[in-house]
Amino acid sequence: MLTLHTADLLVTGPGAAPLEGGAVLVEGDRIVGTGPYGELAAAAPHARVRRWPGVLTPGLLARGADELLERTYYPDDPYEVTELGADPITGAAALDALKMTESRWGNSARRGTQKLLARGVVAVAGRFTIAAVRTAVTRSGLAVVPPAPYAGPPALDPLAGRDSAGEAFHGVMEEGAAARFAVFAVADEAELLERGATTCVATVIAGRLLHRRR
C-alpha cells in the first residue's frame, strides 16, 4: 500500500533545505519519493494520506543506548510509582537494591523503548549484553548500530546537548531509503532543537506508524 505523509515542513536530512508543504511517499518499508505534496499526490492519487502538523524529519539516533536500557530502570507506571517514583533509576547501589533479574530488565527495556519511540528515535547505538533487553529492542523495531562516541551523559532525548537538530538525524530521506522518520510539533529545526524531542507527534519505522501522540 502507498502512504503519503505530509507536514507543514519537510527536512530530508542534515543541512537539507526545508520544503514547505513537503511530503514523503512510502510503499511497504521503503521511501519511493519525496517532494512537494501536490506533485506526489498527483503521481499517486490512490495513496492513503496522513497529514501531520509541524516538521517531518529523518528519525533520531539515540547514543549510549546500553546505558539507557541496561543500566537504567524505568518504573512500571502506575504499579511501582508510589514506591519508586516515576523517574528513571540509575546508579549501581540503587539498581542493586531493586534486585534486578533478566526478566525485570526486559520489562524495563520495553518501557524504555516506548519512551524512545515517543521521542522520534528510530535507531539506537550501543552493545547489549542482557538477552531480554536485546529481545525488547529487536521487538520494538528500533535499528541497532554499533556504539559511537558522544559527549555528556546519555539521554532519552537525542537532541540534548546538540548544536543542531541535524546532528541527531539517522540517515536521510530519499528514494529507496528505509522509511524511518518522525514528525515534531514545531515550526522549524531551530524550535525543534530548543524544545527537544518530546515534541514528537509520530514515529514511523519500516513504513509502520509505531508511535502517535494521542
Backbone bond lengths (Angstrom), bond angles and torsions (degrees), N, CA, C in turn:
res aa  C-N    CA-C-N  psi(-1)  N-CA   C-N-CA  omega(-1)  CA-C   N-CA-C  phi
1 M - - - 1.455 - - 1.521 110.40 -
2 L 1.304 116.47 137.51 1.453 121.94 175.40 1.529 109.55 -86.20
3 T 1.330 115.77 134.26 1.461 121.53 175.45 1.520 108.92 -129.05
4 L 1.304 115.90 132.72 1.457 122.05 -179.37 1.524 108.51 -110.72
5 H 1.332 115.57 113.98 1.459 121.88 178.00 1.521 108.27 -99.73
6 T 1.317 117.03 128.25 1.463 120.49 -179.97 1.519 109.96 -134.73
7 A 1.321 116.03 148.29 1.463 121.89 -179.20 1.528 108.93 -143.16
8 D 1.318 115.10 173.88 1.461 119.77 179.73 1.523 111.37 -60.01
9 L 1.346 115.22 -35.84 1.460 120.73 -177.89 1.519 108.90 -141.34
10 L 1.329 116.03 136.43 1.463 121.89 177.24 1.528 109.20 -114.44
11 V 1.337 116.06 129.27 1.463 122.28 174.01 1.517 106.43 -124.04
12 T 1.322 117.20 112.56 1.468 120.04 -171.73 1.521 114.24 -84.29
13 G 1.331 117.93 -13.22 1.457 119.37 179.89 1.503 111.57 178.50
14 P 1.340 117.73 176.61 1.463 121.26 179.90 1.530 110.90 -59.17
15 G 1.319 116.21 127.44 1.460 120.92 177.62 1.515 114.87 78.39
16 A 1.329 117.66 -1.72 1.469 119.81 -179.64 1.526 110.29 -73.54
17 A 1.321 116.06 144.81 1.455 120.37 177.55 1.521 109.30 -68.04
18 P 1.331 118.91 130.07 1.463 120.33 179.18 1.524 111.38 -67.64
19 L 1.316 115.83 145.85 1.463 121.99 -178.45 1.525 108.63 -119.06
20 E 1.314 116.81 115.36 1.456 120.54 177.74 1.526 109.84 -68.02
21 G 1.336 115.37 135.79 1.453 119.52 -179.45 1.512 113.65 63.45
22 G 1.324 116.81 28.26 1.461 120.44 -179.65 1.515 112.08 -78.09
23 A 1.307 115.75 168.48 1.457 120.51 -176.92 1.517 110.54 -149.97
24 V 1.336 114.60 162.62 1.458 123.61 177.18 1.518 107.56 -127.84
25 L 1.323 116.74 126.14 1.459 121.48 178.70 1.523 108.56 -101.13
26 V 1.333 115.38 126.31 1.465 121.50 -174.20 1.521 109.92 -121.10
27 E 1.337 114.90 135.54 1.461 120.66 171.47 1.517 107.89 -127.73
28 G 1.312 116.37 118.78 1.454 119.10 -175.50 1.518 110.36 64.55
29 D 1.336 116.23 -125.76 1.463 120.16 -179.26 1.529 112.49 -103.72
30 R 1.354 117.65 15.40 1.459 121.33 -175.60 1.526 111.98 -124.92
31 I 1.305 114.19 151.08 1.464 121.15 172.11 1.519 108.13 -83.59
32 V 1.313 116.59 129.00 1.468 119.89 179.34 1.526 111.89 -110.82
33 G 1.337 117.26 -1.73 1.455 119.32 175.96 1.514 112.15 177.73
34 T 1.331 115.58 149.15 1.464 122.02 172.17 1.520 107.52 -134.77
35 G 1.316 115.84 152.96 1.456 119.17 179.13 1.509 111.96 153.87
36 P 1.333 117.87 -165.43 1.462 120.64 178.48 1.528 110.79 -61.07
37 Y 1.317 116.10 141.09 1.459 120.04 -178.12 1.528 111.82 -56.55
38 G 1.325 116.92 -44.89 1.458 120.20 -176.93 1.513 112.77 -57.63
39 E 1.325 116.90 -41.90 1.462 120.61 -179.10 1.526 111.60 -66.92
40 L 1.336 116.27 -44.24 1.455 119.04 -178.14 1.532 111.41 -70.99
41 A 1.324 116.34 -36.38 1.463 119.47 178.30 1.522 111.04 -64.82
42 A 1.336 116.83 -37.89 1.463 120.33 178.23 1.523 111.14 -68.12
43 A 1.340 116.75 -35.09 1.461 120.76 -179.02 1.524 112.09 -76.09
44 A 1.333 116.42 -24.56 1.473 120.60 -178.68 1.530 108.75 -133.70
45 P 1.331 117.19 70.41 1.469 120.22 -173.44 1.524 114.41 -65.77
46 H 1.316 117.96 -17.57 1.460 120.26 -178.21 1.529 112.54 -99.07
47 A 1.324 116.99 4.54 1.465 120.24 -179.48 1.529 110.53 -69.20
48 R 1.316 114.97 143.11 1.462 119.97 171.36 1.529 107.79 -70.49
49 V 1.321 117.00 136.29 1.465 120.84 -176.16 1.522 110.01 -109.27
50 R 1.321 115.65 130.33 1.462 122.27 171.67 1.525 107.56 -116.84
51 R 1.313 116.06 119.83 1.461 121.46 -179.69 1.531 108.90 -104.30
52 W 1.333 114.38 129.25 1.458 120.10 -177.20 1.519 110.56 -121.91
53 P 1.323 117.08 147.09 1.468 119.90 172.51 1.520 110.13 -82.67
54 G 1.320 117.42 146.59 1.459 119.55 172.63 1.507 115.24 96.73
55 V 1.339 115.43 -141.96 1.462 122.82 -171.40 1.528 110.18 -116.08
56 L 1.325 115.68 129.27 1.462 122.37 177.07 1.525 107.71 -100.73
57 T 1.334 116.75 122.55 1.465 121.50 -175.37 1.521 109.93 -134.71
58 P 1.339 117.46 169.22 1.469 118.57 167.43 1.528 109.30 -56.62
59 G 1.335 116.74 151.50 1.452 119.20 175.58 1.521 110.77 -64.76
60 L 1.325 115.80 168.53 1.458 121.34 -174.12 1.530 111.53 -100.50
61 L 1.330 114.68 155.95 1.462 122.86 177.01 1.519 108.97 -108.45
62 A 1.328 116.85 124.01 1.463 121.69 176.57 1.524 109.34 -95.91
63 R 1.306 116.45 120.02 1.457 121.20 178.08 1.532 109.86 -88.77
64 G 1.319 116.43 158.52 1.466 120.16 179.41 1.510 113.01 65.04
65 A 1.326 116.89 34.65 1.461 119.78 -175.08 1.530 112.21 -67.78
66 D 1.334 118.11 -26.89 1.462 118.99 176.25 1.530 110.18 -64.03
67 E 1.333 116.93 -37.40 1.462 121.23 175.86 1.536 110.03 -66.83
68 L 1.316 116.27 -40.58 1.465 120.80 -176.97 1.519 112.74 -70.65
69 L 1.333 117.93 -30.54 1.458 120.43 -172.57 1.521 114.62 -113.43
70 E 1.337 118.35 -19.17 1.464 120.50 179.76 1.524 113.25 -112.77
71 R 1.324 117.44 -10.44 1.458 120.16 178.04 1.528 111.00 -130.70
72 T 1.318 115.12 22.59 1.466 122.19 174.82 1.517 107.80 -139.37
73 Y 1.338 116.12 132.44 1.463 120.25 178.66 1.525 109.89 -107.66
74 Y 1.340 115.23 131.50 1.461 121.38 179.55 1.528 108.26 -105.91
75 P 1.338 117.01 109.21 1.472 119.59 -178.39 1.526 112.15 -57.99
76 D 1.316 114.54 146.50 1.460 121.89 -179.25 1.530 108.35 -78.79
77 D 1.329 115.75 113.74 1.457 121.73 179.88 1.534 108.49 -94.00
78 P 1.335 118.94 124.09 1.472 127.89 14.07 1.524 113.99 -101.48
79 Y 1.338 118.23 -0.23 1.458 120.23 -166.07 1.524 114.49 -68.49
80 E 1.330 118.37 -30.20 1.466 120.27 -176.79 1.520 113.23 -110.32
81 V 1.314 117.32 -3.12 1.464 119.93 -172.22 1.526 112.10 -65.90
82 T 1.328 117.48 -38.85 1.471 119.40 -179.76 1.515 110.86 -61.01
83 E 1.335 116.40 -40.68 1.465 120.52 -178.19 1.521 113.02 -81.63
84 L 1.334 116.70 -42.81 1.468 120.50 -170.44 1.531 113.67 -106.43
85 G 1.330 117.43 -14.99 1.456 119.54 -173.05 1.518 109.88 85.90
86 A 1.318 115.73 171.73 1.463 120.46 -175.67 1.519 113.49 -93.09
87 D 1.325 118.19 -14.74 1.459 121.00 -174.58 1.525 111.81 -78.83
88 P 1.336 117.34 148.52 1.469 120.33 174.61 1.524 110.96 -57.45
89 I 1.316 116.22 146.11 1.459 122.50 -177.74 1.521 109.22 -109.10
90 T 1.324 116.58 126.92 1.462 122.17 179.18 1.528 109.15 -131.13
91 G 1.310 114.49 173.54 1.463 119.29 178.17 1.516 110.89 96.30
92 A 1.338 116.05 134.91 1.458 121.26 -174.55 1.522 112.50 -58.30
93 A 1.327 118.00 -43.30 1.462 121.02 -176.66 1.530 110.81 -65.23
94 A 1.327 116.17 -44.76 1.466 119.81 -178.83 1.519 111.06 -65.93
95 L 1.321 117.25 -38.61 1.466 120.24 179.30 1.524 111.45 -71.16
96 D 1.331 117.03 -36.85 1.467 119.97 176.41 1.526 110.69 -60.99
97 A 1.327 116.03 -38.20 1.461 120.45 -178.97 1.526 111.78 -65.61
98 L 1.329 116.74 -23.88 1.456 120.97 179.52 1.526 112.68 -80.84
99 K 1.349 116.32 -10.05 1.470 121.11 -178.88 1.537 110.71 51.33
100 M 1.324 114.32 58.63 1.462 120.76 -174.90 1.522 111.76 -65.49
101 T 1.332 115.68 136.24 1.455 123.09 172.50 1.524 107.86 -112.97
102 E 1.347 116.24 168.51 1.456 118.32 178.82 1.527 110.91 -61.34
103 S 1.315 116.36 -40.23 1.463 119.80 179.19 1.525 111.23 -61.91
104 R 1.317 115.83 -41.88 1.474 118.87 -179.50 1.522 110.73 -67.26
105 W 1.340 116.49 -37.25 1.463 119.36 175.91 1.531 110.30 -62.60
106 G 1.319 116.99 -40.38 1.460 119.95 179.44 1.515 112.04 -62.66
107 N 1.342 117.04 -43.54 1.466 120.35 178.62 1.519 111.05 -64.64
108 S 1.325 116.85 -40.50 1.457 120.40 177.26 1.524 110.97 -63.34
109 A 1.328 116.27 -42.36 1.469 119.77 -179.73 1.522 111.39 -63.45
110 R 1.320 117.52 -35.93 1.467 119.60 176.89 1.523 110.67 -61.97
111 R 1.330 116.09 -41.54 1.470 118.80 176.94 1.524 110.46 -67.48
112 G 1.325 116.51 -36.78 1.463 119.70 178.68 1.516 112.45 -65.97
113 T 1.336 117.05 -41.05 1.465 118.71 179.84 1.524 110.75 -66.39
114 Q 1.327 117.94 -33.06 1.462 119.73 176.14 1.518 110.89 -65.26
115 K 1.311 117.05 -36.76 1.465 120.48 176.79 1.531 110.27 -65.90
116 L 1.321 117.60 -37.54 1.458 120.75 178.34 1.525 110.88 -67.63
117 L 1.334 116.92 -45.18 1.462 119.74 178.17 1.521 110.63 -59.73
118 A 1.317 117.33 -35.99 1.464 121.42 -179.99 1.521 112.23 -71.95
119 R 1.324 116.89 -5.48 1.463 121.89 176.11 1.528 111.61 -112.67
120 G 1.308 116.89 17.43 1.459 120.63 176.23 1.507 114.43 78.09
121 V 1.323 118.22 15.11 1.468 121.81 -179.63 1.526 109.50 -79.17
122 V 1.321 116.22 132.38 1.467 122.06 177.46 1.521 112.05 -119.17
123 A 1.336 117.70 -11.05 1.465 121.51 -178.72 1.522 108.77 -149.33
124 V 1.334 114.72 150.28 1.463 120.65 178.77 1.512 109.18 -129.00
125 A 1.316 115.84 144.35 1.462 121.83 177.67 1.521 108.46 -108.90
126 G 1.312 115.88 122.75 1.450 119.35 179.85 1.514 110.60 168.83
127 R 1.320 115.13 173.06 1.464 121.27 177.68 1.522 107.56 -125.67
128 F 1.326 117.02 116.32 1.455 121.87 -173.40 1.521 110.45 -98.14
129 T 1.332 116.46 132.94 1.459 121.87 -177.17 1.526 112.57 -109.70
130 I 1.321 117.93 -13.19 1.462 122.01 -179.98 1.527 108.11 -96.80
131 A 1.320 116.45 120.58 1.469 120.58 -173.79 1.525 112.06 -57.65
132 A 1.319 117.72 -42.07 1.461 120.61 -178.35 1.525 111.43 -65.01
133 V 1.320 116.54 -31.87 1.471 120.11 176.91 1.523 110.11 -70.91
134 R 1.339 116.74 -44.22 1.464 119.73 176.70 1.524 110.81 -56.81
135 T 1.318 116.15 -42.64 1.468 120.06 179.53 1.523 111.04 -63.34
136 A 1.325 116.82 -43.14 1.464 120.44 -179.89 1.522 111.20 -62.24
137 V 1.320 116.84 -40.96 1.463 120.55 -179.66 1.527 110.01 -67.57
138 T 1.327 116.87 -44.94 1.464 120.49 179.60 1.519 111.41 -59.63
139 R 1.323 116.45 -45.51 1.457 120.68 -178.36 1.525 112.49 -68.57
140 S 1.311 117.32 -24.46 1.463 120.35 -179.84 1.527 112.57 -69.13
141 G 1.349 116.11 -22.98 1.455 120.58 -175.91 1.507 113.98 96.11
142 L 1.317 117.67 -10.38 1.467 121.12 179.06 1.524 110.74 -65.02
143 A 1.323 116.29 135.48 1.459 120.67 173.21 1.523 109.12 -75.61
144 V 1.325 116.18 145.94 1.465 121.07 178.07 1.518 108.50 -113.50
145 V 1.331 115.84 126.20 1.458 121.69 178.23 1.523 108.34 -120.58
146 P 1.336 118.21 160.12 1.464 120.49 -178.02 1.521 112.24 -59.46
147 P 1.336 116.33 154.81 1.462 119.65 176.90 1.520 111.20 -55.30
148 A 1.333 115.40 145.50 1.463 121.11 179.57 1.522 108.82 -135.16
149 P 1.329 118.20 148.36 1.459 119.95 179.35 1.522 111.09 -60.33
150 Y 1.315 115.32 146.78 1.465 120.31 175.48 1.520 108.09 -153.69
151 A 1.327 114.86 154.96 1.462 121.01 -179.49 1.522 109.65 -99.03
152 G 1.342 115.93 145.31 1.447 120.08 176.96 1.510 112.71 78.55
153 P 1.327 116.39 176.43 1.467 119.69 179.72 1.511 110.97 -71.07
154 P 1.351 118.07 150.41 1.464 120.17 176.59 1.522 109.47 -64.57
155 A 1.327 116.50 148.17 1.457 120.91 -176.72 1.516 110.13 -139.68
156 L 1.344 115.38 146.81 1.461 119.58 174.35 1.520 110.74 -60.80
157 D 1.323 117.14 -29.67 1.462 122.11 178.26 1.524 109.02 -92.29
158 P 1.338 119.36 106.78 1.465 121.22 -178.54 1.530 113.65 -65.29
159 L 1.324 117.32 -13.16 1.461 120.31 -179.67 1.523 112.17 -84.05
160 A 1.313 117.25 -14.22 1.460 120.82 -178.24 1.523 110.78 -61.23
161 G 1.313 116.39 127.73 1.458 122.00 178.21 1.510 115.48 78.18
162 R 1.315 118.35 4.72 1.472 121.28 179.60 1.517 110.88 -84.95
163 D 1.317 114.99 154.86 1.461 120.44 175.88 1.519 111.80 -88.85
164 S 1.327 116.93 -20.32 1.457 121.81 176.71 1.517 108.40 -151.21
165 A 1.320 116.27 153.59 1.462 119.78 178.90 1.522 110.86 -62.89
166 G 1.327 116.80 -35.82 1.453 121.20 -177.91 1.515 114.05 -58.66
167 E 1.339 117.24 -25.60 1.461 120.40 179.75 1.526 111.60 -64.44
168 A 1.323 117.28 -22.31 1.460 121.00 -178.35 1.522 112.87 -97.51
169 F 1.339 117.82 -4.12 1.464 120.00 -178.65 1.531 110.33 -68.92
170 H 1.330 115.51 143.40 1.461 121.08 174.92 1.523 108.02 -106.98
171 G 1.328 115.43 101.86 1.455 120.51 179.37 1.519 113.04 78.49
172 V 1.325 114.49 -170.20 1.462 121.46 179.37 1.526 108.65 -129.77
173 M 1.321 115.39 159.40 1.456 120.53 177.01 1.520 109.00 -98.80
174 E 1.323 115.63 113.84 1.453 121.68 179.90 1.522 108.29 -153.80
175 E 1.307 116.89 166.00 1.451 121.22 -178.86 1.531 110.72 -57.32
176 G 1.315 116.37 129.99 1.453 122.06 179.51 1.515 114.65 91.55
177 A 1.333 117.07 -13.24 1.465 120.23 -179.44 1.524 110.32 -76.87
178 A 1.326 115.42 157.88 1.459 120.36 175.01 1.521 109.43 -61.17
179 A 1.330 116.07 140.71 1.469 121.22 -179.28 1.515 109.21 -81.98
180 R 1.349 115.01 83.38 1.461 122.38 178.24 1.510 107.21 -129.60
181 F 1.309 116.71 110.92 1.463 119.27 -179.09 1.522 110.01 -157.21
182 A 1.328 115.24 174.05 1.460 121.08 -178.15 1.518 109.43 -143.58
183 V 1.320 115.36 160.76 1.458 121.87 177.82 1.521 108.42 -125.78
184 F 1.320 116.10 135.88 1.456 121.97 -177.23 1.525 109.92 -124.51
185 A 1.324 116.34 138.61 1.466 121.64 -177.40 1.527 110.28 -83.00
186 V 1.321 115.04 67.59 1.465 122.56 178.12 1.522 108.36 -137.55
187 A 1.332 115.48 168.69 1.465 119.52 -176.84 1.523 112.61 -83.08
188 D 1.340 117.33 -32.08 1.462 120.49 -175.61 1.519 109.55 -163.04
189 E 1.334 116.77 -178.03 1.461 121.08 -178.13 1.517 112.16 -64.06
190 A 1.331 117.12 -35.25 1.465 120.04 -179.63 1.523 110.63 -62.71
191 E 1.320 116.60 -43.64 1.464 119.40 178.78 1.525 110.89 -69.74
192 L 1.327 117.20 -33.53 1.455 120.33 176.25 1.519 110.61 -60.71
193 L 1.315 117.17 -46.45 1.461 121.19 179.01 1.523 110.69 -63.17
194 E 1.327 116.38 -39.41 1.467 121.03 -177.99 1.524 112.17 -68.94
195 R 1.327 117.20 -43.90 1.463 120.79 -173.50 1.522 113.13 -92.67
196 G 1.322 117.34 -22.62 1.448 120.68 174.48 1.508 114.82 89.97
197 A 1.322 114.51 177.75 1.459 121.96 -170.24 1.521 113.95 -76.52
198 T 1.334 118.68 -9.43 1.463 119.41 176.48 1.525 111.39 -69.59
199 T 1.325 117.73 -5.01 1.465 121.36 174.24 1.523 112.08 -80.51
200 C 1.340 117.74 1.89 1.466 121.36 -177.43 1.529 111.18 -62.22
201 V 1.317 115.34 134.22 1.466 120.46 175.84 1.530 111.83 -111.75
202 A 1.331 117.57 -18.59 1.463 119.85 -179.73 1.526 109.92 -158.44
203 T 1.338 114.90 144.08 1.463 121.60 175.03 1.518 108.49 -132.90
204 V 1.335 115.41 127.31 1.459 121.60 -178.64 1.532 108.65 -117.52
205 I 1.334 116.09 129.21 1.459 121.99 176.96 1.524 107.92 -132.78
206 A 1.335 115.91 130.33 1.466 121.42 -178.08 1.521 111.04 54.09
207 G 1.324 115.75 34.70 1.455 121.34 178.14 1.515 114.40 79.39
208 R 1.340 117.75 -2.86 1.464 121.20 -177.79 1.520 110.54 -101.68
209 L 1.313 115.97 138.44 1.455 121.91 178.25 1.523 108.03 -80.47
210 L 1.352 116.44 101.20 1.454 120.73 -174.73 1.515 112.84 -96.52
211 H 1.314 117.28 -14.83 1.465 119.95 173.45 1.519 108.52 -144.73
212 R 1.321 114.61 135.80 1.453 120.51 173.77 1.511 108.34 -143.88
213 R 1.311 116.23 122.71 1.465 119.28 -179.41 1.522 109.30 -65.36
214 R 1.326 114.76 132.36 1.465 119.58 -179.23 1.520 110.68 -94.97
